[in-house]
Amino acid sequence: MEWGDNWEFTVALATGAISFFAVLTGLVQSWIQRRLARRQMAADLYRAFYSADNYRRIAVPVFRLSSKWFGYDEQKRTLYRDTVCKGWLTKANASETMALYNSPELLALEPDVAHFRHTIPSEQFAEHESLTAFLYFWVSSEQMIRSGLVSKGLFRDLFAGSLTYYNEFLKSFIEHLEEMGETDQSIPWIDSIRRIQALTKV
C-alpha cells in the first residue's frame, strides 16, 4: 500500500471516528436534557401541589372530607359515604346526577339561560370538586411517570409521605366504591391511585 493510500485510509478512519463521537455526544446530550426535563417536571408538580392555592382549595378540604368520612356517627357516616361515592358512579341515574350537581335555583332556569348566560362563581370549590382535583393530580402524575415525562425517582423522593394523611381515606373510599358495584375497569383511576400510594409510601 502506497503512502497516499495510507493517508486516505487514515483520513477516512479519523472522519468516521469523529462522526461516531459526534453522534455519541449528541445522544448523551439528548439523554441529559430529557433527564433534566423529567426532573424539572417532578419539581414543578411538587411546587404545584404545595402551593398556597392548592393547599387551601384542595388539600385541606379533602382532609376535612376524610375526617367526616371516619368521624360521623354510624348512621350519618353511612349516608355521607354513599353521598360522596354517588359522584363517581358510572351507572348513576341521570336525573339523580342532575340533582346532585345543580341547585334548585339552577334547575329552575330556562335551558338557554342555564347553558349560555348564567355564570357560576368559581372562587370556592364544593367538596366533590376538591376531591376530583385532588384525585386527578395524583392520577395524572402517575400517568406522566409511566409515560416517561416525569422522573420516578425524584417524584418518589419529593412526595414520600405526602399521602400519609389520606391513605386510609383513599383505601376506604375505593373499597366503598367497589361495594357499590364499581371496579378498576369502570373507574380506571383506581389502579393509578393504588400505584401512586405504593410509590409514595414511607
VOPAGU-2260 file (C-alpha; in pm, 1 decimal, decimal comma):
REM VOPAGU-2260
SITE   aa  ch    i         X         Y         Z
SITE  MET   A    0       0,0       0,0       0,0
SITE  GLU   A    1     136,2     332,7    -106,8
SITE  TRP   A    2     179,6     625,2     134,2
SITE  GLY   A    3    -108,1     807,9     -37,0
SITE  ASP   A    4    -335,9     511,3      17,7
SITE  ASN   A    5    -238,4     502,8     386,4
SITE  TRP   A    6    -312,7     869,1     419,6
SITE  GLU   A    7    -655,6     836,6     258,7
SITE  PHE   A    8    -732,6     540,8     484,1
SITE  THR   A    9    -621,1     735,4     791,0
SITE  VAL   A   10    -832,6    1035,3     693,3
SITE  ALA   A   11   -1134,6     811,5     632,1
SITE  LEU   A   12   -1082,2     637,8     966,7
SITE  ALA   A   13   -1046,2     968,7    1151,0
SITE  THR   A   14   -1353,7    1109,6     978,4
SITE  GLY   A   15   -1553,1     800,6    1076,1
SITE  ALA   A   16   -1434,3     825,9    1436,7
SITE  ILE   A   17   -1521,6    1195,3    1453,1
SITE  SER   A   18   -1868,8    1123,1    1314,2
SITE  PHE   A   19   -1919,5     839,7    1564,4
SITE  PHE   A   20   -1819,7    1054,8    1860,1
SITE  ALA   A   21   -2034,2    1342,0    1732,0
SITE  VAL   A   22   -2336,3    1111,1    1720,7
SITE  LEU   A   23   -2248,1     966,6    2061,9
SITE  THR   A   24   -2209,2    1314,9    2209,1
SITE  GLY   A   25   -2545,5    1416,2    2064,2
SITE  LEU   A   26   -2712,9    1110,8    2213,6
SITE  VAL   A   27   -2559,9    1175,2    2554,7
SITE  GLN   A   28   -2661,5    1541,2    2546,7
SITE  SER   A   29   -3013,3    1443,8    2441,6
SITE  TRP   A   30   -3034,4    1191,2    2727,4
SITE  ILE   A   31   -2911,8    1450,3    2977,4
SITE  GLN   A   32   -3163,7    1706,1    2852,9
SITE  ARG   A   33   -3450,2    1456,2    2876,5
SITE  ARG   A   34   -3340,6    1354,5    3225,6
SITE  LEU   A   35   -3323,2    1716,3    3338,5
SITE  ALA   A   36   -3665,3    1783,8    3184,9
SITE  ARG   A   37   -3815,5    1485,9    3371,0
SITE  ARG   A   38   -3662,5    1603,4    3697,8
SITE  GLN   A   39   -3785,8    1958,1    3636,7
SITE  MET   A   40   -4136,5    1825,2    3577,8
SITE  ALA   A   41   -4124,4    1638,9    3910,8
SITE  ALA   A   42   -4012,1    1956,8    4087,0
SITE  ASP   A   43   -4289,6    2156,5    3916,2
SITE  LEU   A   44   -4550,9    1906,8    4032,9
SITE  TYR   A   45   -4417,9    1930,0    4388,2
SITE  ARG   A   46   -4436,3    2309,5    4386,6
SITE  ALA   A   47   -4787,1    2297,1    4239,6
SITE  PHE   A   48   -4916,2    2053,3    4500,0
SITE  TYR   A   49   -4775,9    2251,9    4792,0
SITE  SER   A   50   -4871,6    2592,8    4657,6
SITE  ALA   A   51   -5086,4    2803,3    4891,1
SITE  ASP   A   52   -5378,7    2797,9    4648,1
SITE  ASN   A   53   -5376,8    2420,3    4605,8
SITE  TYR   A   54   -5335,4    2368,0    4979,0
SITE  ARG   A   55   -5628,3    2595,7    5062,6
SITE  ARG   A   56   -5868,6    2485,9    4787,6
SITE  ILE   A   57   -5783,9    2116,3    4753,7
SITE  ALA   A   58   -5556,9    1956,2    5014,7
SITE  VAL   A   59   -5728,8    2093,3    5325,8
SITE  PRO   A   60   -6088,4    2039,7    5203,3
SITE  VAL   A   61   -6006,6    1676,8    5117,2
SITE  PHE   A   62   -5856,3    1629,8    5463,0
SITE  ARG   A   63   -6176,8    1772,0    5612,1
SITE  LEU   A   64   -6374,0    1534,0    5393,3
SITE  SER   A   65   -6169,8    1238,4    5520,0
SITE  SER   A   66   -6227,5    1346,3    5881,3
SITE  LYS   A   67   -6605,1    1333,1    5821,1
SITE  TRP   A   68   -6569,6    1003,6    5632,8
SITE  PHE   A   69   -6441,4     843,0    5953,4
SITE  GLY   A   70   -6574,4    1079,6    6219,6
SITE  TYR   A   71   -6951,7    1091,8    6171,8
SITE  ASP   A   72   -7170,6     866,0    6388,1
SITE  GLU   A   73   -7262,7     537,5    6221,6
SITE  GLN   A   74   -7594,4     641,4    6065,8
SITE  LYS   A   75   -7468,5     972,1    5929,4
SITE  ARG   A   76   -7136,0     815,4    5826,2
SITE  THR   A   77   -7312,0     560,9    5603,2
SITE  LEU   A   78   -7522,9     832,4    5440,5
SITE  TYR   A   79   -7220,3    1057,9    5391,0
SITE  ARG   A   80   -7008,6     782,6    5235,3
SITE  ASP   A   81   -7287,0     686,3    4997,6
SITE  THR   A   82   -7328,4    1051,2    4900,9
SITE  VAL   A   83   -6955,8    1102,4    4832,7
SITE  CYS   A   84   -6944,7     787,7    4618,6
SITE  LYS   A   85   -7254,2     885,3    4418,2
SITE  GLY   A   86   -7043,7    1146,4    4240,9
SITE  TRP   A   87   -6830,6     867,0    4093,5
SITE  LEU   A   88   -7081,8     600,5    3999,2
SITE  THR   A   89   -7067,9     520,6    3629,1
SITE  LYS   A   90   -7413,5     361,5    3650,0
SITE  ALA   A   91   -7576,8     661,5    3820,3
SITE  ASN   A   92   -7931,2     757,9    3728,6
SITE  ALA   A   93   -7930,0    1066,2    3500,5
SITE  SER   A   94   -8198,5    1257,8    3691,7
SITE  GLU   A   95   -8025,2    1187,1    4023,5
SITE  THR   A   96   -7693,4    1305,7    3881,3
SITE  MET   A   97   -7859,2    1625,3    3758,1
SITE  ALA   A   98   -7998,2    1688,7    4105,4
SITE  LEU   A   99   -7658,5    1626,1    4267,1
SITE  TYR   A  100   -7471,6    1876,8    4053,7
SITE  ASN   A  101   -7732,1    2152,8    4030,5
SITE  SER   A  102   -7908,6    2358,9    4292,6
SITE  PRO   A  103   -8288,5    2400,7    4273,7
SITE  GLU   A  104   -8226,4    2759,9    4160,0
SITE  LEU   A  105   -8014,8    2638,5    3867,9
SITE  LEU   A  106   -8265,8    2371,7    3771,0
SITE  ALA   A  107   -8539,4    2637,0    3765,1
SITE  LEU   A  108   -8358,6    2835,6    3492,6
SITE  GLU   A  109   -8465,5    2804,8    3132,0
SITE  PRO   A  110   -8222,1    2577,4    2942,6
SITE  ASP   A  111   -8089,2    2853,1    2716,3
SITE  VAL   A  112   -8023,8    3079,4    3016,7
SITE  ALA   A  113   -7868,0    2798,1    3220,5
SITE  HIS   A  114   -7629,8    2699,2    2941,4
SITE  PHE   A  115   -7537,1    3025,2    2770,6
SITE  ARG   A  116   -7587,9    3317,1    3007,8
SITE  HIS   A  117   -7581,6    3205,4    3368,6
SITE  THR   A  118   -7239,6    3238,4    3534,7
SITE  ILE   A  119   -7126,8    3028,1    3828,5
SITE  PRO   A  120   -6886,0    3165,2    4093,1
SITE  SER   A  121   -6566,2    2963,1    4085,1
SITE  GLU   A  122   -6367,8    3101,0    4376,6
SITE  GLN   A  123   -6477,2    2823,5    4610,0
SITE  PHE   A  124   -6485,3    2451,8    4537,4
SITE  ALA   A  125   -6755,1    2214,6    4652,0
SITE  GLU   A  126   -6616,3    1906,6    4830,3
SITE  HIS   A  127   -6668,4    1696,2    4520,8
SITE  GLU   A  128   -6471,8    1942,8    4308,5
SITE  SER   A  129   -6183,9    1947,3    4557,1
SITE  LEU   A  130   -6181,5    1567,5    4570,9
SITE  THR   A  131   -6186,6    1546,5    4190,9
SITE  ALA   A  132   -5891,6    1785,8    4156,5
SITE  PHE   A  133   -5704,9    1600,2    4432,1
SITE  LEU   A  134   -5753,0    1258,5    4273,0
SITE  TYR   A  135   -5664,7    1370,6    3924,4
SITE  PHE   A  136   -5349,2    1544,4    4038,6
SITE  TRP   A  137   -5221,4    1204,9    4153,6
SITE  VAL   A  138   -5367,4    1015,1    3859,2
SITE  SER   A  139   -5212,8    1249,2    3600,4
SITE  SER   A  140   -4880,2    1243,3    3787,2
SITE  GLU   A  141   -4876,8     863,2    3786,4
SITE  GLN   A  142   -4960,2     852,4    3417,0
SITE  MET   A  143   -4683,8    1102,9    3335,2
SITE  ILE   A  144   -4437,1     891,0    3533,7
SITE  ARG   A  145   -4536,9     580,0    3337,8
SITE  SER   A  146   -4506,7     767,6    3008,0
SITE  GLY   A  147   -4154,7     884,5    3097,4
SITE  LEU   A  148   -4239,0    1254,1    3125,7
SITE  VAL   A  149   -4160,7    1272,5    3498,9
SITE  SER   A  150   -3862,4    1138,5    3693,4
SITE  LYS   A  151   -3997,4     849,8    3900,3
SITE  GLY   A  152   -3704,4     856,1    4143,2
SITE  LEU   A  153   -3721,1    1227,9    4216,7
SITE  PHE   A  154   -4101,5    1221,3    4236,4
SITE  ARG   A  155   -4078,9     940,3    4492,1
SITE  ASP   A  156   -3819,6    1131,6    4694,5
SITE  LEU   A  157   -4014,0    1459,0    4686,4
SITE  PHE   A  158   -4355,7    1316,0    4759,8
SITE  ALA   A  159   -4252,6    1047,3    5008,7
SITE  GLY   A  160   -4513,9    1056,5    5282,2
SITE  SER   A  161   -4731,0    1317,2    5107,2
SITE  LEU   A  162   -5031,9    1083,3    5109,7
SITE  THR   A  163   -4982,9     976,2    5472,5
SITE  TYR   A  164   -5283,4    1176,1    5590,0
SITE  TYR   A  165   -5501,3    1049,7    5305,0
SITE  ASN   A  166   -5409,5     684,1    5255,3
SITE  GLU   A  167   -5667,4     535,6    5491,7
SITE  PHE   A  168   -5940,6     750,9    5340,6
SITE  LEU   A  169   -5840,4     661,1    4982,4
SITE  LYS   A  170   -5832,5     290,6    5068,4
SITE  SER   A  171   -6175,9     305,4    5234,2
SITE  PHE   A  172   -6318,5     528,3    4958,4
SITE  ILE   A  173   -6213,6     285,1    4684,2
SITE  GLU   A  174   -6345,1     -11,6    4883,8
SITE  HIS   A  175   -6680,3     164,2    4923,5
SITE  LEU   A  176   -6698,1     232,6    4550,9
SITE  GLU   A  177   -6628,5    -133,5    4483,6
SITE  GLU   A  178   -6901,9    -233,8    4729,0
SITE  MET   A  179   -7137,9     -15,1    4523,9
SITE  GLY   A  180   -7052,2    -213,0    4210,3
SITE  GLU   A  181   -6769,0     -11,6    4058,0
SITE  THR   A  182   -6438,2    -169,5    3952,5
SITE  ASP   A  183   -6097,3     -63,6    3826,6
SITE  GLN   A  184   -6239,0    -124,4    3477,0
SITE  SER   A  185   -6535,2     109,9    3522,4
SITE  ILE   A  186   -6324,7     367,0    3712,6
SITE  PRO   A  187   -5974,8     341,6    3557,6
SITE  TRP   A  188   -5812,5     585,3    3802,7
SITE  ILE   A  189   -5847,0     332,5    4084,7
SITE  ASP   A  190   -5533,7     149,6    3966,9
SITE  SER   A  191   -5341,4     476,3    3926,4
SITE  ILE   A  192   -5425,1     581,3    4283,4
SITE  ARG   A  193   -5309,3     246,2    4419,1
SITE  ARG   A  194   -4981,9     269,1    4225,4
SITE  ILE   A  195   -4913,1     624,6    4344,1
SITE  GLN   A  196   -4987,1     519,3    4703,2
SITE  ALA   A  197   -4730,7     241,7    4673,1
SITE  LEU   A  198   -4477,2     476,8    4515,3
SITE  THR   A  199   -4502,8     748,2    4783,0
SITE  LYS   A  200   -4537,0     514,7    5080,4
SITE  VAL   A  201   -4277,1     565,1    5356,4
